[in-house]
């Protein structure tokens, strides 16, 4: 039995769905990637941030997301997320599964009383509640590393220190979820992938395709070959490689179908070979595109990046660059 504890997608849909803006557009006979491997991953679940719609297209067998719970409880409360993972496994005793887990701790916090990054949420103080499995870690703003694309100010350093705190919560949550895989006997037959969809939520990072906007984590753990565990690869990878990697893991061919009369083909490639050995070739460049964050933030970019150069094309460079955050902090207001 092969399990895949990751959600999959080929590239981007047009926009995303939130309670504020419903930007999702599906064209023609769109095939939901979650359905492609359904014969091999018989039980499909999502816990945490879903962020896409409509619900009748993106259907899981088990769903505990911001669409039926407060986002704080399903995407930041790591104790509650652990219990939901246990519930998912309890309702699926033997079938191969796909489990997508969406943390929200890398994002800024709309619930302002919990701080800019919800770093106060669950910290044990009476007004902020308790997350039993989290012991908050705090960081001295004077000691954080300020990226060169941000102004080195007290506000910037405070923001970074607060984000470090919530990232420590995310890290603890991932550790607990790996423990759940192990305790349920799935760790030795589950492909695990971890990544993010944008750079850090700061100016010059999130929703642009400069180096600061494309610097995202990308970890792949295959139980087949542990000799590569803990190693860093120089291979260039993209989120478009997630779907072909999972299909390769499940030994499932990509279906033949058309969108608006054009045959759909995979734009990414499987990363499983990289989990066995460092590739000599074939992973030397990556492409990326961005159109908008919110529907009113149209600022299209295209990029090709190799190991020496980055060519970035801003198609609408006369337009003002939109700051991609709904909830402005004092620092951001000053910068903009």
N, C-alpha and C positions, 0 to 999 in steps of 0.2 A: 504494500500500500504506500503510495506516495502522496504526501500532503504538501500544500503550498500556502504558507501563512502570509499571503500578501494579496492586495487588490491589484488588478491589472488594467491597463488602458493603453491604447495606441495613440500617442500624442495628446492633443488637447481637444475638448469640445469647444464650442464657441461660447465663451463665458462660463459662468457657474451659477448655482442657485443658492440664494440665502433668503432669510426672512425679509430682507430689505429690498434686494434686487433679484429678479428671476431672469437671468440672462441666457438660460440654456436654450440652444437651438439645435435640433437634430434634423439632418437632411436626408431625405429619401429613405431607402431601406437600410437604415443604420443598424449595424450589428453590435449589440452590447458585448464588450469583451468578456464580461462575467459569464455570459451564456456559452461562449465558444468551447470552454473546457468542462461543461457541466456533466458530461458523461463520465469524466474521470474524477472531477471534484464534485461528488454528489451532494455535498452539504456545504452551502456557501453562507458566510456570515460577515457582518460588519459591526464594529464597535467603535464609537467615537464620531469624529467629524466626517460627514458624508459629502456635503457640499456640491452635489450634482443632482440632477433630476432630468426628466420627470420620473416619479416613483414607479410608474408602470413599465418603464424601460430599464431602470437600474434597480432590479429586484433581487433581493437576497432571501434566503430561507430564514435567516435570523438577523434582525435589525434592531440595534439599540443605538440610536444616533440623536443628533440635535433636532430631528424631526418628530421625535416622540419623548424626548427628555431635555432638561436644561443642558446646554453645552458644557457648563462647568462640571456637571456630574458624570458625563460620559466621555469627556475628552481631557479633563484635567485632574479629576479625582481618581488617582491611581488605585486606591483601595476598591472603589466601586467598579472600576474597569477590570480589576483582577477577579472580582466576584462574577462579573458578566462573562468573562472568559471561562470560568468554571461552569457557569450555566450553559454556555455554548457547547462545551465538551460533554456535559451531562445529558444533553438532548441529542447527542450524536456519538453513540458508543463505538461504532465500528466503521462507518463510511469514510472514505477519503474526503478531505475538506479543504476549502479555501477560506481563510480568515483574514479580513482586512481590518487593521486597527489604525484609527486616525487620531493622533495626539494633537492638541491645540496649544501646547505649552510653548511653542516657538513664536506664537502670535502675540500681538498686543491685546489688551483687555478692554472690552466694551463696558464691563462692570467696574466703573471707575473706583468704587470704594475699596476694591481689592488691589489697587495699584496699577501702574502702567502695563504690567505684564501678568496681572493676577498673581503676583508673587506673594501676596498676603493671604490668598485663599487657602484655607486649611492649615494655617501655620500654628494653630493651637491657641491663639488669642480668642477670648470669648466672642468678639464680634465677627470673627472670620472663620470659625469652625475648626474642625480637626480632620485631617487625613491620617488615619492611624499608621499607615505604612510609609509615611514621609517624615523625615527629620530635616527641616529646612536648613540649607547651607547659605550663609551670607558672605558677601564679598566686599572688600574695601574698594570703593570707587577709585581711590588713588593708585591701586595696584592693577587695575584691569588694563588690557591692551586695547587701545583705540585704533581702529583701522585707519589707514592713511586717507581714505575717502571721506572721513567724518571730521568735523571740527573738534579739536581736543579741548572741550569745555567741561565744567562741572556737571552741566545738564546731560551731556553725552555720556560721561563716565557713570553718572547715576543710572541712566537708562541701561547701559551695558551690564552694570552690576546686578540690577533687578532681573535682567534677562538670564544672567548666569544662574540666579536662584531658581527660576522656573525650569531651566534646562537640567538642573540637578534633579528636579522632580521627574522630568521626562526620563532621565537616565535611570532613576530608581524604578520607574514604571516598566521600562523595557526589561530590566533585570528580573522583575517579578513575573512578567509574562513568559520569559524564557524558562523560569522556574516552573511555571504551570505546564509548559510543553513537556518538560522533563518529568514532572511528577505524574503526568497522564500517559507517559510512555511514547510520546510523539517526537522527541528531540532527534532521534536517530533516523527518522524517515521524512523529515520536513525541510523543504527549501525555505529559507528565510531571507527576505529582502527588506532593506531599510533605506529610505531616501526622503527627500523633501521636494516641494514643487517650486520653490523660489528662494532667493537670498534672504538675509535677515531683514526685518521690517524697519529699515532705516533709509534715509535718502541715499541715492546712488547705489542701492542694493536691490531691494525688492522691486520686481516688475521692470527690470531692464536687463540688457544682455551684455553689459560690460562684465569684466572678470568678477567684480563684487556681487553681481546679480546672478551669476551662474555657478558660484562656488557653493555647492550643496553636498551634503553627505551622501555616500552611496556605498552600502555594505551588502554583500551577498555571501550567504553561508550555506554551503552544500554539505550534507552529511556523507556524501559519497567519497570525497577525498579531503581528509582533514589535514593533509600536509600543507595546504594553502591557508589554513586558518591563521588569522593574526597577521597576514602579510599584506603589504600595500602594493597595488598594481599601478603601472603607468598607462594602462589601457584607457582610452577615451570611451566613456559610456554616457548614455542618455536615458531619459525616462522612456523613450520609445523602444528601448531594449527590454523593458520589463515584460511586455506581452510575449515576444518571441522566446524569451528565457523560460517563462512559465510553460508555454506550449511545448518547448523542447523537453522540459522536465517531465511533462505529462505524456510525451510522445503523441502529440495531437497536431495534425496539419492545420494550417490556417485555411479557413473556408474560402471558396471562390464566390464573390458577389460583387455587385456594382453599386456605386453611388452616382446619381445623375449621369448614368451611362458610362462611367469610367470604372474599370476594374480596380478594386482596392487591393493593394499589395502592402506587405509589411515594410515599414521604413527603417525599423531597427533590426538588431541581430541578437542571437542568443549569447548570453554571457557565461553559459556553463563551461565552455572551453577555458575561459579565464580562471575559473575556480579550480582547474586541474594544473595549469601551467601558464607562465607569462607568455602571451602571444608574441611571435616575431613580427607579425604584420596583421593588418585587418582592423586594427583599433587605433588608427593614427589620426583621425579627424572626427569632428562632431558638428552637426548642424543644429540650429535653434531658431525659433521664431516667437514673436510676441505681438499681439494685436492690441489688447486692452486688458485692464484689470476690471474696472466697472465699465458698463456700456458707454458711459459718457467720457471715458478716459482713453479715447482712441489715440494711440501713439505706436504705430507698427514698426517693428525692428526685425531684421534678418541677420544671421551670423553664421559664418563658417570659422571654425577654430581648429588649428592643428597644434603640434607640439612646439611650434616656433612663433606662429602668427595668429592674430585674430582679425578678421575682416568683418566689420559691423556696418550695416546699412540702415540708417534711420530714414525711412521712406517719407515721413511727414515732418521733417526737421524744422520747418518754420513754425510748427505748432508749439505752444508752451508745454513743457513736460509735466504731466499730471503726477502729483504725489499720491502714491497708492496706499493710503491708509484712511479709513473712515474716521477713526478716533484720533484726533490730533493731540500730541503732547505739547507742552510749552516750548520744548526745544524745536519741534518741527515747525510750529507757528513762527518762531523767530527766523528759521532758515528760509521758509517760503515767503 
